[in-house]
Amino acid sequence: QTGATGHFDAEAGMPHPSLAPLTEQFLYTYGFSFLYRRKLFPAFSFAATSWGEDQDILKRVRGGGRRVALHRDRTGICLHNQHGENCSRSFAQTTVTLDTLRASPLGPLLP
């Protein structure tokens, strides 16, 4: 609606000091960007919920002594659309220009 695009990198620090306690939560949120190994299942399974299922399973996997690897998106392969009716909240640290977005891997998908 606004056409604005922003970038957020939880490892770069939160956009406001009051949000610092939420850093780990942001690192292990937004499941559309996670890959899971098949061998985790059925020992670990997703909770039957429509909210926070990725945070829940990652917390249990980590608590069970399994390793979780995070991959920093340096090229723009993942996009979270804020459309005004999102259940989750997102914060941008920097503005991404349309030229930068068009030059990213998502560029060919843009109108």
BATORNU-965971 format. One record per residue: z, y, x of N, C-alpha, C, O in turn; residue number from 1; residue in three letters. Coordinates in steps of 0.05 Angstrom, whole numbers, plus 5000, padded with zeros to 4 digits. Example, Ala and Ser with C-alpha at 12.3 -4.5 7.8 and 13.67 -1.06 7.14 Angstrom:
BATORNU-965971
<nw:5156; nv:4886; nu:5264; caw:5156; cav:4910; cau:5246; cw:5156; cv:4934; cu:5264; ow:5169; ov:4934; ou:5285; pos:1; code:ALA>
<nw:5142; nv:4955; nu:5257; caw:5143; cav:4979; cau:5273; cw:5157; cv:5001; cu:5258; ow:5161; ov:5023; ou:5268; pos:2; code:SER>
//
This chain:
BATORNU-965971
<nw:5000; nv:4976; nu:5016; caw:5000; cav:5000; cau:5000; cw:5000; cv:5025; cu:5017; ow:4986; ov:5044; ou:5011; pos:1; code:GLN>
<nw:5016; nv:5025; nu:5039; caw:5016; cav:5048; cau:5057; cw:4996; cv:5045; cu:5079; ow:4988; ov:5065; ou:5091; pos:2; code:THR>
<nw:4989; nv:5020; nu:5085; caw:4971; cav:5015; cau:5107; cw:4985; cv:5016; cu:5134; ow:4972; ov:5012; ou:5154; pos:3; code:GLY>
<nw:5011; nv:5020; nu:5134; caw:5026; cav:5021; cau:5159; cw:5031; cv:4993; cu:5170; ow:5037; ov:4975; ou:5154; pos:4; code:ALA>
<nw:5029; nv:4990; nu:5196; caw:5035; cav:4965; cau:5209; cw:5055; cv:4970; cu:5231; ow:5052; ov:4990; ou:5246; pos:5; code:THR>
<nw:5075; nv:4953; nu:5233; caw:5095; cav:4956; cau:5254; cw:5099; cv:4931; cu:5270; ow:5090; ov:4910; ou:5262; pos:6; code:GLY>
<nw:5112; nv:4933; nu:5292; caw:5118; cav:4911; cau:5309; cw:5148; cv:4908; cu:5313; ow:5162; ov:4929; ou:5317; pos:7; code:HIS>
<nw:5158; nv:4884; nu:5312; caw:5187; cav:4879; cau:5317; cw:5190; cv:4856; cu:5336; ow:5177; ov:4835; ou:5333; pos:8; code:PHE>
<nw:5206; nv:4859; nu:5356; caw:5212; cav:4839; cau:5376; cw:5242; cv:4838; cu:5379; ow:5254; ov:4855; ou:5392; pos:9; code:ASP>
<nw:5255; nv:4817; nu:5368; caw:5284; cav:4815; cau:5368; cw:5296; cv:4814; cu:5396; ow:5318; ov:4822; ou:5401; pos:10; code:ALA>
<nw:5280; nv:4803; nu:5415; caw:5290; cav:4801; cau:5443; cw:5289; cv:4829; cu:5457; ow:5302; ov:4832; ou:5477; pos:11; code:GLU>
<nw:5276; nv:4848; nu:5445; caw:5274; cav:4874; cau:5457; cw:5297; cv:4892; cu:5448; ow:5299; ov:4915; ou:5457; pos:12; code:ALA>
<nw:5314; nv:4882; nu:5431; caw:5337; cav:4898; cau:5420; cw:5331; cv:4907; cu:5392; ow:5308; ov:4912; ou:5384; pos:13; code:GLY>
<nw:5352; nv:4910; nu:5377; caw:5350; cav:4919; cau:5349; cw:5344; cv:4949; cu:5348; ow:5351; ov:4964; ou:5366; pos:14; code:MET>
<nw:5331; nv:4958; nu:5326; caw:5323; cav:4986; cau:5325; cw:5346; cv:5005; cu:5321; ow:5343; ov:5029; ou:5323; pos:15; code:PRO>
<nw:5370; nv:4995; nu:5314; caw:5394; cav:5012; cau:5311; cw:5418; cv:4997; cu:5321; ow:5420; ov:4973; ou:5315; pos:16; code:HIS>
<nw:5437; nv:5010; nu:5335; caw:5460; cav:4996; cau:5345; cw:5476; cv:4980; cu:5324; ow:5488; ov:4960; ou:5329; pos:17; code:PRO>
<nw:5477; nv:4991; nu:5299; caw:5492; cav:4977; cau:5278; cw:5480; cv:4950; cu:5271; ow:5494; ov:4934; ou:5259; pos:18; code:SER>
<nw:5455; nv:4945; nu:5278; caw:5442; cav:4920; cau:5272; cw:5445; cv:4899; cu:5295; ow:5436; ov:4876; ou:5291; pos:19; code:LEU>
<nw:5457; nv:4907; nu:5317; caw:5459; cav:4889; cau:5340; cw:5472; cv:4862; cu:5333; ow:5463; ov:4842; ou:5344; pos:20; code:ALA>
<nw:5493; nv:4861; nu:5316; caw:5505; cav:4835; cau:5309; cw:5485; cv:4816; cu:5295; ow:5491; ov:4792; ou:5293; pos:21; code:PRO>
<nw:5463; nv:4826; nu:5285; caw:5443; cav:4810; cau:5271; cw:5421; cv:4799; cu:5289; ow:5403; ov:4785; ou:5279; pos:22; code:LEU>
<nw:5422; nv:4804; nu:5315; caw:5401; cav:4796; cau:5333; cw:5395; cv:4766; cu:5331; ow:5372; ov:4759; ou:5328; pos:23; code:THR>
<nw:5415; nv:4750; nu:5333; caw:5410; cav:4721; cau:5332; cw:5399; cv:4712; cu:5305; ow:5381; ov:4695; ou:5304; pos:24; code:GLU>
<nw:5408; nv:4724; nu:5284; caw:5397; cav:4718; cau:5258; cw:5368; cv:4724; cu:5256; ow:5352; ov:4709; ou:5245; pos:25; code:GLN>
<nw:5359; nv:4747; nu:5268; caw:5331; cav:4754; cau:5268; cw:5314; cv:4735; cu:5285; ow:5291; ov:4730; ou:5279; pos:26; code:PHE>
<nw:5326; nv:4725; nu:5307; caw:5311; cav:4707; cau:5325; cw:5305; cv:4681; cu:5310; ow:5284; ov:4669; ou:5315; pos:27; code:LEU>
<nw:5323; nv:4672; nu:5293; caw:5320; cav:4646; cau:5280; cw:5314; cv:4650; cu:5250; ow:5325; ov:4635; ou:5233; pos:28; code:TYR>
<nw:5298; nv:4669; nu:5244; caw:5290; cav:4675; cau:5216; cw:5260; cv:4674; cu:5214; ow:5246; ov:4672; ou:5234; pos:29; code:THR>
<nw:5250; nv:4676; nu:5189; caw:5221; cav:4677; cau:5184; cw:5207; cv:4651; cu:5192; ow:5192; ov:4651; ou:5212; pos:30; code:TYR>
<nw:5212; nv:4630; nu:5177; caw:5203; cav:4604; cau:5183; cw:5173; cv:4600; cu:5185; ow:5163; ov:4580; ou:5195; pos:31; code:GLY>
<nw:5157; nv:4619; nu:5174; caw:5128; cav:4616; cau:5176; cw:5119; cv:4615; cu:5205; ow:5096; ov:4608; ou:5210; pos:32; code:PHE>
<nw:5136; nv:4623; nu:5223; caw:5128; cav:4623; cau:5252; cw:5141; cv:4600; cu:5268; ow:5139; ov:4600; ou:5292; pos:33; code:SER>
<nw:5153; nv:4580; nu:5254; caw:5166; cav:4558; cau:5268; cw:5149; cv:4533; cu:5268; ow:5135; ov:4528; ou:5248; pos:34; code:PHE>
<nw:5151; nv:4518; nu:5289; caw:5139; cav:4491; cau:5290; cw:5162; cv:4471; cu:5294; ow:5180; ov:4476; ou:5310; pos:35; code:LEU>
<nw:5161; nv:4449; nu:5280; caw:5182; cav:4429; cau:5282; cw:5170; cv:4403; cu:5292; ow:5148; ov:4395; ou:5284; pos:36; code:TYR>
<nw:5185; nv:4389; nu:5309; caw:5176; cav:4362; cau:5318; cw:5183; cv:4342; cu:5297; ow:5205; ov:4342; ou:5285; pos:37; code:ARG>
<nw:5165; nv:4324; nu:5292; caw:5168; cav:4303; cau:5271; cw:5194; cv:4287; cu:5276; ow:5206; ov:4278; ou:5257; pos:38; code:ARG>
<nw:5201; nv:4282; nu:5301; caw:5224; cav:4265; cau:5307; cw:5251; cv:4277; cu:5299; ow:5271; ov:4263; ou:5299; pos:39; code:LYS>
<nw:5251; nv:4302; nu:5291; caw:5276; cav:4314; cau:5280; cw:5283; cv:4302; cu:5253; ow:5306; ov:4302; ou:5244; pos:40; code:LEU>
<nw:5263; nv:4293; nu:5239; caw:5266; cav:4283; cau:5211; cw:5267; cv:4253; cu:5211; ow:5252; ov:4241; ou:5227; pos:41; code:PHE>
<nw:5283; nv:4239; nu:5196; caw:5300; cav:4250; cau:5174; cw:5328; cv:4257; cu:5183; ow:5344; ov:4265; ou:5166; pos:42; code:PRO>
<nw:5335; nv:4256; nu:5209; caw:5362; cav:4263; cau:5218; cw:5369; cv:4291; cu:5208; ow:5392; ov:4296; ou:5201; pos:43; code:ALA>
<nw:5350; nv:4309; nu:5209; caw:5353; cav:4336; cau:5199; cw:5332; cv:4340; cu:5177; ow:5309; ov:4333; ou:5181; pos:44; code:PHE>
<nw:5340; nv:4351; nu:5155; caw:5321; cav:4357; cau:5134; cw:5327; cv:4384; cu:5122; ow:5349; ov:4395; ou:5125; pos:45; code:SER>
<nw:5307; nv:4396; nu:5110; caw:5311; cav:4422; cau:5098; cw:5328; cv:4421; cu:5073; ow:5327; ov:4402; ou:5057; pos:46; code:PHE>
<nw:5346; nv:4440; nu:5070; caw:5362; cav:4442; cau:5046; cw:5344; cv:4449; cu:5022; ow:5323; ov:4462; ou:5025; pos:47; code:ALA>
<nw:5352; nv:4439; nu:4999; caw:5336; cav:4444; cau:4974; cw:5343; cv:4472; cu:4964; ow:5358; ov:4475; ou:4945; pos:48; code:ALA>
<nw:5331; nv:4492; nu:4977; caw:5336; cav:4520; cau:4969; cw:5311; cv:4536; cu:4974; ow:5293; ov:4527; ou:4989; pos:49; code:THR>
<nw:5309; nv:4559; nu:4961; caw:5286; cav:4576; cau:4965; cw:5292; cv:4600; cu:4983; ow:5276; ov:4618; ou:4986; pos:50; code:SER>
<nw:5316; nv:4599; nu:4995; caw:5324; cav:4622; cau:5012; cw:5340; cv:4611; cu:5036; ow:5360; ov:4597; ou:5032; pos:51; code:TRP>
<nw:5332; nv:4618; nu:5060; caw:5348; cav:4612; cau:5084; cw:5346; cv:4584; cu:5094; ow:5362; ov:4575; ou:5110; pos:52; code:GLY>
<nw:5326; nv:4569; nu:5084; caw:5324; cav:4541; cau:5092; cw:5318; cv:4538; cu:5122; ow:5327; ov:4519; ou:5135; pos:53; code:GLU>
<nw:5303; nv:4557; nu:5133; caw:5296; cav:4555; cau:5162; cw:5321; cv:4562; cu:5179; ow:5326; ov:4548; ou:5199; pos:54; code:ASP>
<nw:5336; nv:4582; nu:5171; caw:5361; cav:4589; cau:5186; cw:5380; cv:4565; cu:5185; ow:5393; ov:4559; ou:5205; pos:55; code:GLN>
<nw:5382; nv:4552; nu:5161; caw:5401; cav:4530; cau:5158; cw:5393; cv:4507; cu:5176; ow:5410; ov:4496; ou:5190; pos:56; code:ASP>
<nw:5368; nv:4498; nu:5175; caw:5361; cav:4475; cau:5192; cw:5363; cv:4481; cu:5221; ow:5371; ov:4464; ou:5237; pos:57; code:ILE>
<nw:5355; nv:4505; nu:5230; caw:5357; cav:4512; cau:5258; cw:5386; cv:4513; cu:5267; ow:5392; ov:4506; ou:5290; pos:58; code:LEU>
<nw:5404; nv:4523; nu:5250; caw:5432; cav:4523; cau:5257; cw:5443; cv:4495; cu:5261; ow:5458; ov:4490; ou:5279; pos:59; code:LYS>
<nw:5435; nv:4477; nu:5243; caw:5444; cav:4449; cau:5245; cw:5432; cv:4435; cu:5269; ow:5445; ov:4420; ou:5282; pos:60; code:ARG>
<nw:5406; nv:4440; nu:5274; caw:5393; cav:4427; cau:5297; cw:5406; cv:4437; cu:5323; ow:5412; ov:4420; ou:5340; pos:61; code:VAL>
<nw:5411; nv:4462; nu:5325; caw:5424; cav:4473; cau:5349; cw:5453; cv:4463; cu:5351; ow:5462; ov:4456; ou:5373; pos:62; code:ARG>
<nw:5467; nv:4462; nu:5329; caw:5494; cav:4452; cau:5328; cw:5496; cv:4423; cu:5335; ow:5517; ov:4413; ou:5345; pos:63; code:GLY>
<nw:5474; nv:4408; nu:5330; caw:5473; cav:4379; cau:5336; cw:5465; cv:4374; cu:5365; ow:5460; ov:4351; ou:5373; pos:64; code:GLY>
<nw:5464; nv:4395; nu:5381; caw:5458; cav:4391; cau:5410; cw:5428; cv:4390; cu:5416; ow:5421; ov:4384; ou:5439; pos:65; code:GLY>
<nw:5411; nv:4395; nu:5397; caw:5382; cav:4394; cau:5403; cw:5373; cv:4421; cu:5413; ow:5385; ov:4442; ou:5408; pos:66; code:ARG>
<nw:5352; nv:4421; nu:5429; caw:5341; cav:4445; cau:5440; cw:5322; cv:4459; cu:5421; ow:5308; ov:4445; ou:5406; pos:67; code:ARG>
<nw:5322; nv:4485; nu:5420; caw:5303; cav:4501; cau:5405; cw:5290; cv:4520; cu:5424; ow:5304; ov:4535; ou:5438; pos:68; code:VAL>
<nw:5264; nv:4520; nu:5425; caw:5250; cav:4538; cau:5443; cw:5237; cv:4561; cu:5426; ow:5225; ov:4556; ou:5405; pos:69; code:ALA>
<nw:5240; nv:4585; nu:5435; caw:5228; cav:4608; cau:5422; cw:5204; cv:4617; cu:5438; ow:5205; ov:4618; ou:5463; pos:70; code:LEU>
<nw:5183; nv:4624; nu:5424; caw:5158; cav:4633; cau:5438; cw:5154; cv:4662; cu:5429; ow:5150; ov:4667; ou:5405; pos:71; code:HIS>
<nw:5153; nv:4680; nu:5447; caw:5149; cav:4708; cau:5441; cw:5120; cv:4713; cu:5435; ow:5102; ov:4706; ou:5450; pos:72; code:ARG>
<nw:5115; nv:4725; nu:5412; caw:5087; cav:4732; cau:5403; cw:5078; cv:4757; cu:5418; ow:5084; ov:4779; ou:5409; pos:73; code:ASP>
<nw:5063; nv:4754; nu:5439; caw:5054; cav:4777; cau:5455; cw:5026; cv:4786; cu:5447; ow:5016; ov:4806; ou:5456; pos:74; code:ARG>
<nw:5012; nv:4770; nu:5430; caw:4985; cav:4776; cau:5424; cw:4980; cv:4783; cu:5395; ow:4958; ov:4791; ou:5388; pos:75; code:THR>
<nw:5000; nv:4780; nu:5378; caw:4996; cav:4787; cau:5350; cw:4984; cv:4764; cu:5334; ow:4965; ov:4769; ou:5319; pos:76; code:GLY>
<nw:4995; nv:4740; nu:5336; caw:4984; cav:4717; cau:5321; cw:4999; cv:4713; cu:5294; ow:4990; ov:4698; ou:5277; pos:77; code:ILE>
<nw:5021; nv:4727; nu:5291; caw:5037; cav:4724; cau:5267; cw:5042; cv:4751; cu:5253; ow:5050; ov:4770; ou:5266; pos:78; code:CYS>
<nw:5037; nv:4752; nu:5228; caw:5040; cav:4777; cau:5213; cw:5058; cv:4772; cu:5188; ow:5052; ov:4753; ou:5173; pos:79; code:LEU>
<nw:5078; nv:4788; nu:5184; caw:5095; cav:4786; cau:5161; cw:5089; cv:4810; cu:5143; ow:5094; ov:4833; ou:5151; pos:80; code:HIS>
<nw:5078; nv:4805; nu:5120; caw:5070; cav:4827; cau:5102; cw:5093; cv:4837; cu:5086; ow:5106; ov:4821; ou:5072; pos:81; code:ASN>
<nw:5099; nv:4862; nu:5087; caw:5119; cav:4875; cau:5070; cw:5104; cv:4887; cu:5046; ow:5088; ov:4905; ou:5050; pos:82; code:GLN>
<nw:5110; nv:4877; nu:5023; caw:5095; cav:4886; cau:4999; cw:5112; cv:4898; cu:4978; ow:5102; ov:4904; ou:4956; pos:83; code:HIS>
<nw:5138; nv:4903; nu:4983; caw:5155; cav:4916; cau:4964; cw:5171; cv:4897; cu:4947; ow:5190; ov:4905; ou:4934; pos:84; code:GLY>
<nw:5163; nv:4872; nu:4947; caw:5179; cav:4852; cau:4931; cw:5189; cv:4829; cu:4949; ow:5196; ov:4808; ou:4938; pos:85; code:GLU>
<nw:5189; nv:4834; nu:4975; caw:5200; cav:4814; cau:4993; cw:5230; cv:4809; cu:4988; ow:5244; ov:4828; ou:4982; pos:86; code:ASN>
<nw:5238; nv:4785; nu:4990; caw:5267; cav:4779; cau:4988; cw:5281; cv:4786; cu:5014; ow:5304; ov:4793; ou:5014; pos:87; code:CYS>
<nw:5267; nv:4784; nu:5037; caw:5279; cav:4790; cau:5063; cw:5271; cv:4818; cu:5071; ow:5253; ov:4831; ou:5060; pos:88; code:SER>
<nw:5286; nv:4827; nu:5090; caw:5280; cav:4854; cau:5100; cw:5270; cv:4852; cu:5129; ow:5278; ov:4835; ou:5144; pos:89; code:ARG>
<nw:5252; nv:4870; nu:5136; caw:5241; cav:4870; cau:5163; cw:5244; cv:4899; cu:5173; ow:5244; ov:4918; ou:5158; pos:90; code:SER>
<nw:5246; nv:4900; nu:5199; caw:5247; cav:4926; cau:5213; cw:5226; cv:4927; cu:5234; ow:5220; ov:4908; ou:5248; pos:91; code:PHE>
<nw:5213; nv:4950; nu:5237; caw:5193; cav:4954; cau:5258; cw:5206; cv:4972; cu:5279; ow:5220; ov:4991; ou:5274; pos:92; code:ALA>
<nw:5200; nv:4965; nu:5304; caw:5209; cav:4981; cau:5327; cw:5188; cv:5001; cu:5335; ow:5194; ov:5023; ou:5345; pos:93; code:GLN>
<nw:5163; nv:4992; nu:5332; caw:5141; cav:5010; cau:5340; cw:5119; cv:5008; cu:5319; ow:5117; ov:4988; ou:5304; pos:94; code:THR>
<nw:5103; nv:5028; nu:5318; caw:5080; cav:5028; cau:5300; cw:5056; cv:5015; cu:5314; ow:5052; ov:5020; ou:5338; pos:95; code:THR>
<nw:5041; nv:5000; nu:5299; caw:5017; cav:4987; cau:5310; cw:4993; cv:5001; cu:5298; ow:4990; ov:5002; ou:5273; pos:96; code:VAL>
<nw:4976; nv:5012; nu:5314; caw:4952; cav:5026; cau:5304; cw:4932; cv:5006; cu:5293; ow:4932; ov:4982; ou:5300; pos:97; code:THR>
<nw:4915; nv:5016; nu:5276; caw:4894; cav:4999; cau:5265; cw:4875; cv:4988; cu:5287; ow:4866; ov:4965; ou:5285; pos:98; code:LEU>
<nw:4870; nv:5004; nu:5307; caw:4853; cav:4995; cau:5329; cw:4866; cv:4972; cu:5344; ow:4853; ov:4952; ou:5351; pos:99; code:ASP>
<nw:4893; nv:4974; nu:5348; caw:4907; cav:4952; cau:5362; cw:4907; cv:4927; cu:5344; ow:4903; ov:4905; ou:5355; pos:100; code:THR>
<nw:4911; nv:4931; nu:5319; caw:4911; cav:4908; cau:5300; cw:4883; cv:4894; cu:5300; ow:4881; ov:4870; ou:5299; pos:101; code:LEU>
<nw:4862; nv:4910; nu:5300; caw:4835; cav:4899; cau:5300; cw:4829; cv:4885; cu:5326; ow:4813; ov:4866; ou:5326; pos:102; code:ARG>
<nw:4842; nv:4893; nu:5348; caw:4837; cav:4880; cau:5373; cw:4854; cv:4854; cu:5377; ow:4850; ov:4839; ou:5396; pos:103; code:ALA>
<nw:4872; nv:4849; nu:5359; caw:4890; cav:4826; cau:5360; cw:4876; cv:4801; cu:5349; ow:4854; ov:4804; ou:5337; pos:104; code:SER>
<nw:4887; nv:4778; nu:5352; caw:4876; cav:4754; cau:5340; cw:4873; cv:4756; cu:5309; ow:4857; ov:4741; ou:5297; pos:105; code:PRO>
<nw:4887; nv:4774; nu:5297; caw:4885; cav:4777; cau:5268; cw:4862; cv:4795; cu:5260; ow:4854; ov:4796; ou:5237; pos:106; code:LEU>
<nw:4850; nv:4809; nu:5279; caw:4829; cav:4828; cau:5274; cw:4806; cv:4817; cu:5257; ow:4797; ov:4830; ou:5238; pos:107; code:GLY>
<nw:4796; nv:4793; nu:5264; caw:4773; cav:4783; cau:5248; cw:4780; cv:4777; cu:5219; ow:4762; ov:4774; ou:5202; pos:108; code:PRO>
<nw:4806; nv:4776; nu:5213; caw:4814; cav:4771; cau:5185; cw:4817; cv:4796; cu:5168; ow:4820; ov:4794; ou:5144; pos:109; code:LEU>
<nw:4815; nv:4819; nu:5182; caw:4818; cav:4844; cau:5167; cw:4793; cv:4852; cu:5153; ow:4771; ov:4845; ou:5161; pos:110; code:LEU>
<nw:4796; nv:4866; nu:5130; caw:4772; cav:4875; cau:5116; cw:4757; cv:4896; cu:5131; ow:4736; ov:4905; ou:5121; pos:111; code:PRO>
//
